[in-house]
């Protein structure tokens, strides 16, 4: 009997009425949290569920501001306790309980009250309630107040309507449930970008977070300045209209970098508005110069942001990271036409009025065109080499699900480990989940590509095959893995390979890093065990604590390389508790200067830096 025959065999289990169950709203959310907030996580990643809970509460306060009520929002995070206080209109007091615990209840179905809102389906705050061990909500309205206290979505206390001296608005305080999220920790480095985006998109809004003030005067222009890591070639073009705002500039970096928003929601996966913007901006610039420029040459090095406001937006998931709407409103003009008409008028007018900027843009396009034509010949040969190399058999052990599959149920879990050497590659391959984990094996040390042109990506077999494996030659849209994980040894050679790979990504694909796709795999340095227990330690501090826990004379093994770790042990390190360090770029990390210092030819200067910052590890 074949495997397929076995699958088609009828079950012996009777299908009866008792098999049909109806879950309460809170129970459904707690059993299927991913449907409402995406992944769970422990707070180490900016898209982990605990930050989605904060965002769901904040979105309601932002909607109040967008409707013209309450210019200040107070946000506090103290350990696991989160509170948000806005000064909007306040929830109508008779509906405080309903809006926080009754599914599909809210004011945002009526576009008269919330014309261009983020939250539309009356689910968000209920999800926060159900997934919190404690959830408190209080509304202040016209010198009166009402509050409700919940535990895991169940009411434990409810006040009558009482008099109050508080200003109008709403206060929400919640603690994400450790039964759902495990041992989580909020990290300010993930909260701050969220709050900054809110103020960039809502000029004049003030958010006070743990005593710090976030405010923006120049909107998306401030957003670009906050995120730029390369020097701009010309002043940022900042254009605004009814329900649309864009900011555009160019740098000398490779590829494109875009930030897109709908009704204040950061659509990290883009959507119809971003596709329309990329098309319309390139077309407008091409028509202005009246030259047969390639769109790819026009967009190479472009850094831009777009924010639009849409009535009744349709997103592709509850987490609202990709816009699916095609129209600005149910009976309105298409998003594509709206954005195209706006740019055709405003961007074209700007270029006609700012001839110096137009000249700089044309020079940048011509440089991109020249480089593209220079590598055109090797590109064709490189693609043929990649095909002949039997990529899937030699360098890449692929997985079944891919990130660029919009229907992949586990697409966010997809990752690729970039390893050094056959032994490490073999151990990870045997330990991995073949559904979502791929392995790419390096041969020796990659080339130091700093200062080289993109032609080297196609001429160097290692880079060519890696680019083909990731499927990023034409941009991030085709990226096959959500996480690109550098898995090298923790010795000097491993660190050097890590730096060479990071140089490759930062030099030619900086958006891969900026969009939070590049990580470093943390593997244990020590194994401490006795007959009863084994503890894996990632630092000397953890090793000393393990020795103390296990008592006298435990067996201590120092792992000198990934190849020394058996496949059975590796399963512990690349499973759901996998330790990853995300590679980040900050505003102050000017890319060119950073790479030039660490990977350039300034050997004496770098030697002095190493000597001045040298630390000596003393073995016990």
C-alpha angles and dihedrals in degrees: 000000000000125000089252092052089053092051091053095053112113117250120248090217112109115234105221139164091263089065090067111085134174117213125211114244094255094047092051091051092048093048094045106028092152090069090061108031106016114234125003109221129159100264096271092110125056092231095053116127098253090065090048088057090054091047093050090056093043092050090065091053091046091051089056090052092048089055089054103262128118119004096199131064123186117211124183129178115185111172105304096342117099125187132183123188121183131180099221127121095295125233112287101265097233090058102046092104094043097051092049100043111017114084120236092015120133147104096252097086086075108069090200091071097036108017100177107016133162098217111058110154104057094241109103104079091040089057090052089050095049093046095049126088086212127020124176126182128181128177125202117201131163096339093313133097143192131186140187127198121205137186112204090336096312119116112243098166137010127182130215119242104284136181117265140183092206121117116254117280144079134282120200124182123180143164116210109236115253088207085069104029102031120210099350133168130198112230121204092213087067096042097049097061089050092053093043091054090053093055094041088056095043108048110207096024116128121207117186110200118186090328097317123112123226117194138150130203100178104039116206091008087064090046093057092045089052093053103036115115096170129059113265119239095216138005114289114270105228117189129176135185141151107316093347138086128172136180123193138180140144132235132182093256122113123254129008131297119201136176116194132186139181120197088340094310115128103231097202092178094048118219138187095332094053093046089051092048094050091050097043098044092051093044093049093051092046092051092046092058092038089219129130093246120165113244089230090058091049093050097041106115093007116145113190146155131204130189124184135175117223132183112237096354118204115219126190093235142012089260088063098219096139128041117225099176118116097189134056090228136358090270100022142102120292118269090235093055093042094053093040094052092046094052093041089059106031102034092042090049090049093053091049090052097041105049095166091058090046090053091051091050091050092050090051092050092050091050091051090047092050092051093046091053091047091058096038093097097047091044092065092046091046092054090050091049091050090052093047092048090071089230095193092056105039113030105010130055097191131205128229100240122056134198094232091060104097091199096050108124092207099031092126089058094056117117142161124216114214105206138181119231134002097271096057091041090051094050093050092044092055092045101043132100100249091204095067109003123081129181128215116191120212122211108220124313119336120237119271097246098182111134093010124119124246089262087083090063089067098036095050109074095208094053092041093054093044091051090049092049092052092041093220101129091110097035141285096301091085097045107143099199130045093211124040103197122195106211109186134145119275092239130096094271091049091049090050092052088049091054092047092052092047089050089054093051096043093045099048108012107029092154088065087065097037092053090056099250101125122082141167117229113231112211127181120270094199142030114205117186148152130186092285107038144021123207123189114210128202098186139028089253091057090047092054091047090051092051090051092048096048096044131225125357104001118173110261122196123187111209108217095181143007090250089067092062112089121231090247090057094042090063088072092056103046100040129092091303093053112149112228131174112208117224107232137184124211131201091255092053097092100195101216095047092044094053093041092056098046101031105022132092097271092112099157093049091048092047091055090049091052093048092048092050099037118134123189119220112216117204117226 
